[in-house]
Amino acid sequence: MIDMHKIQILGTGCAKCDSLTKATVAVADELGMQYELEKVTDLMRFVDFGVMVTPALVVDGKVVVAGKVPSHEQLREMLAAN
């Protein structure tokens, strides 16, 4: 069975949100992850995750970073750990 991960990008569509999306997809593909990507733009759903600053990255329901776009290496560590 292949582990399918759910990756969610929380953001309003700003430039940083787009950067986080592109960087996350690049790293996930580099790692060979199987994933479903969802862009969450509803502010009320941000609150459900406890996120007050965007962009945020959620992997399998867990917020791994909020308020910044991590470096390629940091993203690699975050995704590899999940």
C-alpha positions as CSV (number, residue, x, y, z in Angstrom):
1,M,0.0,0.0,0.0
2,I,1.3,3.4,-0.9
3,D,1.2,6.1,1.7
4,M,-0.8,9.0,0.4
5,H,-0.2,12.2,2.2
6,K,-2.5,15.2,2.4
7,I,-0.7,18.5,1.9
8,Q,-2.6,21.7,2.5
9,I,-1.4,25.2,1.8
10,L,-3.3,27.8,3.9
11,G,-3.2,31.2,2.4
12,T,-5.1,34.0,0.7
13,G,-3.3,33.6,-2.7
14,C,-0.5,36.1,-2.0
15,A,2.9,35.8,-3.5
16,K,4.3,34.0,-0.4
17,C,1.5,31.5,-0.6
18,D,2.3,30.8,-4.2
19,S,6.0,30.5,-3.4
20,L,5.2,28.0,-0.6
21,T,3.0,26.0,-2.9
22,K,5.6,25.8,-5.7
23,A,8.4,25.0,-3.2
24,T,6.4,22.3,-1.4
25,V,5.4,20.6,-4.7
26,A,9.0,20.7,-5.9
27,V,10.3,19.1,-2.7
28,A,7.5,16.5,-2.4
29,D,8.1,15.5,-6.0
30,E,11.9,15.3,-5.3
31,L,11.2,13.0,-2.4
32,G,8.9,10.8,-4.5
33,M,6.0,11.4,-2.1
34,Q,2.5,10.4,-3.1
35,Y,0.3,13.3,-2.1
36,E,-2.9,15.2,-2.6
37,L,-2.5,19.0,-2.6
38,E,-5.2,21.3,-1.4
39,K,-5.1,25.1,-1.3
40,V,-7.2,26.4,1.6
41,T,-8.2,30.0,1.2
42,D,-11.2,30.2,3.6
43,L,-10.2,32.2,6.6
44,M,-12.5,30.3,8.9
45,R,-10.6,27.1,8.1
46,F,-7.3,28.7,9.0
47,V,-8.8,29.1,12.5
48,D,-9.7,25.4,12.6
49,F,-5.9,24.7,12.3
50,G,-5.0,27.4,14.8
51,V,-3.2,29.4,12.1
52,M,-3.2,33.1,12.5
53,V,-0.5,34.0,10.0
54,T,-0.1,32.8,6.4
55,P,1.2,31.1,4.5
56,A,1.0,27.9,6.4
57,L,1.8,24.3,5.4
58,V,-0.2,21.4,6.8
59,V,0.9,17.8,6.3
60,D,-1.6,15.1,7.2
61,G,-3.5,17.4,9.5
62,K,-0.5,18.8,11.3
63,V,0.7,22.4,10.9
64,V,4.4,22.2,10.1
65,V,5.1,25.9,9.4
66,A,3.2,29.1,9.5
67,G,4.0,32.7,8.6
68,K,7.0,32.1,6.4
69,V,8.3,30.2,3.4
70,P,11.0,27.8,4.6
71,S,14.2,27.1,2.7
72,H,14.4,24.2,0.3
73,E,16.4,22.2,2.9
74,Q,14.0,23.1,5.7
75,L,11.0,21.9,3.6
76,R,12.9,18.8,2.7
77,E,13.4,18.0,6.4
78,M,9.7,18.8,7.3
79,L,8.3,16.6,4.5
80,A,10.7,13.8,5.0
81,A,9.7,13.6,8.7
82,N,6.1,13.1,7.8
